[in-house]
């Protein structure tokens, strides 16, 4: 009786440890979930060239993902405005040009937010700094 109880406890412990080790690996997003080289469900209104692969945006590899999670005022823009903003951000060549596009965009969404009584999220990061750090703009 003691042997079967100890065997059962040992098997249970091994199974739990195995599950604990495997869970973080299974939790990683794959290519079909918006991670990896292509787009996923989060890329619905991303526009042309939004993927992260080498063929994105005419082969330049400028794989920035602009979405409701990282674009200030996303909910206040129409799908056409979102696409236009994404396109403009992908076409910038210099840091100053990038700052100009961001400033224009922020002005637009701040006015809309004020009109609608909506609080805008604070920018979590500066896309222009990220592009510059990655060597995509000068």
QUIHU-V438153 format. One record per residue. N is the residue number from 1. RES is the residue in one small letter. SS is DSSP state (H for helix, E for strand, L for the rest). PSI is psi in whole degrees, -180 to 180 (999 if undefined). D_FIRST is the distance of its C-alpha to the first C-alpha in Angstrom with 2 decimals. Layout:
# QUIHU-V438153
n->N res->RES ss->SS psi->PSI d_first->D_FIRST
n->N res->RES ss->SS psi->PSI d_first->D_FIRST
This chain:
# QUIHU-V438153
n->1 res->x ss->L psi->-43 d_first->0.00
n->2 res->x ss->H psi->-38 d_first->3.81
n->3 res->x ss->H psi->-43 d_first->5.46
n->4 res->x ss->H psi->-35 d_first->5.44
n->5 res->x ss->H psi->-43 d_first->6.39
n->6 res->x ss->H psi->-39 d_first->8.75
n->7 res->x ss->H psi->-44 d_first->10.03
n->8 res->x ss->H psi->-45 d_first->10.80
n->9 res->x ss->H psi->-40 d_first->12.53
n->10 res->x ss->H psi->-45 d_first->14.36
n->11 res->x ss->H psi->-42 d_first->15.61
n->12 res->x ss->H psi->-45 d_first->16.71
n->13 res->x ss->H psi->-43 d_first->18.50
n->14 res->x ss->H psi->-42 d_first->20.22
n->15 res->x ss->H psi->-42 d_first->21.34
n->16 res->x ss->H psi->-42 d_first->22.77
n->17 res->x ss->H psi->-41 d_first->24.57
n->18 res->x ss->H psi->-43 d_first->25.96
n->19 res->x ss->H psi->-39 d_first->27.24
n->20 res->x ss->H psi->-34 d_first->28.83
n->21 res->x ss->H psi->-31 d_first->30.65
n->22 res->x ss->H psi->-31 d_first->31.86
n->23 res->x ss->H psi->-47 d_first->33.07
n->24 res->x ss->H psi->-33 d_first->36.24
n->25 res->x ss->H psi->-42 d_first->37.30
n->26 res->x ss->H psi->-22 d_first->37.04
n->27 res->x ss->L psi->-10 d_first->38.98
n->28 res->x ss->L psi->135 d_first->42.06
n->29 res->x ss->L psi->141 d_first->44.97
n->30 res->x ss->L psi->-174 d_first->46.11
n->31 res->x ss->H psi->-29 d_first->49.56
n->32 res->x ss->H psi->-5 d_first->49.14
n->33 res->x ss->H psi->20 d_first->48.42
n->34 res->x ss->L psi->-8 d_first->51.55
n->35 res->x ss->L psi->-169 d_first->50.45
n->36 res->x ss->L psi->-147 d_first->51.41
n->37 res->x ss->L psi->-19 d_first->54.87
n->38 res->x ss->L psi->-171 d_first->55.76
n->39 res->x ss->L psi->161 d_first->55.89
n->40 res->x ss->L psi->-155 d_first->53.33
n->41 res->x ss->H psi->-29 d_first->53.44
n->42 res->x ss->H psi->-4 d_first->54.83
n->43 res->x ss->H psi->21 d_first->57.88
n->44 res->x ss->L psi->-45 d_first->59.28
n->45 res->x ss->L psi->31 d_first->62.65
n->46 res->x ss->L psi->-23 d_first->62.72
n->47 res->x ss->L psi->-177 d_first->65.84
n->48 res->x ss->L psi->140 d_first->67.00
n->49 res->x ss->L psi->23 d_first->65.44
n->50 res->x ss->L psi->-17 d_first->62.55
n->51 res->x ss->L psi->171 d_first->59.85
n->52 res->x ss->L psi->1 d_first->58.95
n->53 res->x ss->L psi->173 d_first->59.59
n->54 res->x ss->L psi->-25 d_first->62.54
n->55 res->x ss->L psi->-3 d_first->64.40
n->56 res->x ss->H psi->140 d_first->64.23
n->57 res->x ss->H psi->54 d_first->67.59
n->58 res->x ss->H psi->25 d_first->69.81
n->59 res->x ss->H psi->4 d_first->67.89
n->60 res->x ss->L psi->-13 d_first->68.27
n->61 res->x ss->L psi->29 d_first->64.54
n->62 res->x ss->L psi->67 d_first->65.08
n->63 res->x ss->L psi->55 d_first->61.68
n->64 res->x ss->L psi->134 d_first->61.85
n->65 res->x ss->L psi->110 d_first->59.84
n->66 res->x ss->L psi->124 d_first->61.66
n->67 res->x ss->L psi->-178 d_first->59.68
n->68 res->x ss->L psi->-18 d_first->59.05
n->69 res->x ss->L psi->-18 d_first->56.65
n->70 res->x ss->L psi->8 d_first->59.29
n->71 res->x ss->L psi->118 d_first->62.72
n->72 res->x ss->L psi->129 d_first->64.39
n->73 res->x ss->L psi->17 d_first->65.76
n->74 res->x ss->H psi->-46 d_first->64.02
n->75 res->x ss->H psi->-17 d_first->63.81
n->76 res->x ss->H psi->-2 d_first->67.52
n->77 res->x ss->L psi->152 d_first->68.65
n->78 res->x ss->L psi->162 d_first->69.27
n->79 res->x ss->H psi->-36 d_first->67.55
n->80 res->x ss->H psi->-41 d_first->70.92
n->81 res->x ss->H psi->-37 d_first->71.25
n->82 res->x ss->H psi->-47 d_first->67.76
n->83 res->x ss->H psi->-42 d_first->68.63
n->84 res->x ss->H psi->-42 d_first->71.97
n->85 res->x ss->H psi->-45 d_first->70.39
n->86 res->x ss->H psi->-44 d_first->67.81
n->87 res->x ss->H psi->-45 d_first->70.59
n->88 res->x ss->H psi->-42 d_first->72.79
n->89 res->x ss->H psi->-35 d_first->70.02
n->90 res->x ss->H psi->-20 d_first->69.30
n->91 res->x ss->H psi->-7 d_first->73.01
n->92 res->x ss->L psi->146 d_first->73.73
n->93 res->x ss->L psi->-26 d_first->74.93
n->94 res->x ss->L psi->162 d_first->75.40
n->95 res->x ss->H psi->-43 d_first->73.68
n->96 res->x ss->H psi->-40 d_first->76.70
n->97 res->x ss->H psi->-40 d_first->76.67
n->98 res->x ss->H psi->-46 d_first->72.97
n->99 res->x ss->H psi->-39 d_first->73.62
n->100 res->x ss->H psi->-45 d_first->76.48
n->101 res->x ss->H psi->-44 d_first->74.33
n->102 res->x ss->H psi->-43 d_first->71.64
n->103 res->x ss->H psi->-44 d_first->74.31
n->104 res->x ss->H psi->-44 d_first->75.87
n->105 res->x ss->H psi->-46 d_first->72.51
n->106 res->x ss->H psi->-39 d_first->71.56
n->107 res->x ss->H psi->-44 d_first->74.96
n->108 res->x ss->H psi->-50 d_first->74.51
n->109 res->x ss->H psi->-28 d_first->71.06
n->110 res->x ss->H psi->-40 d_first->71.96
n->111 res->x ss->H psi->-47 d_first->74.92
n->112 res->x ss->H psi->-40 d_first->72.80
n->113 res->x ss->H psi->-41 d_first->70.10
n->114 res->x ss->H psi->-43 d_first->72.75
n->115 res->x ss->H psi->-38 d_first->74.33
n->116 res->x ss->H psi->-2 d_first->71.03
n->117 res->x ss->L psi->36 d_first->69.77
n->118 res->x ss->L psi->140 d_first->66.73
n->119 res->x ss->L psi->130 d_first->65.20
n->120 res->x ss->L psi->144 d_first->64.76
n->121 res->x ss->L psi->147 d_first->61.82
n->122 res->x ss->L psi->144 d_first->62.84
n->123 res->x ss->L psi->131 d_first->62.81
n->124 res->x ss->L psi->-26 d_first->59.60
n->125 res->x ss->L psi->164 d_first->61.28
n->126 res->x ss->L psi->111 d_first->64.68
n->127 res->x ss->H psi->-36 d_first->64.81
n->128 res->x ss->H psi->-40 d_first->68.04
n->129 res->x ss->H psi->-40 d_first->66.48
n->130 res->x ss->H psi->-44 d_first->63.57
n->131 res->x ss->H psi->-40 d_first->66.03
n->132 res->x ss->H psi->-44 d_first->68.08
n->133 res->x ss->H psi->-33 d_first->65.12
n->134 res->x ss->L psi->-2 d_first->64.06
n->135 res->x ss->L psi->19 d_first->67.62
n->136 res->x ss->L psi->-20 d_first->68.30
n->137 res->x ss->L psi->164 d_first->71.32
n->138 res->x ss->L psi->999 d_first->73.83
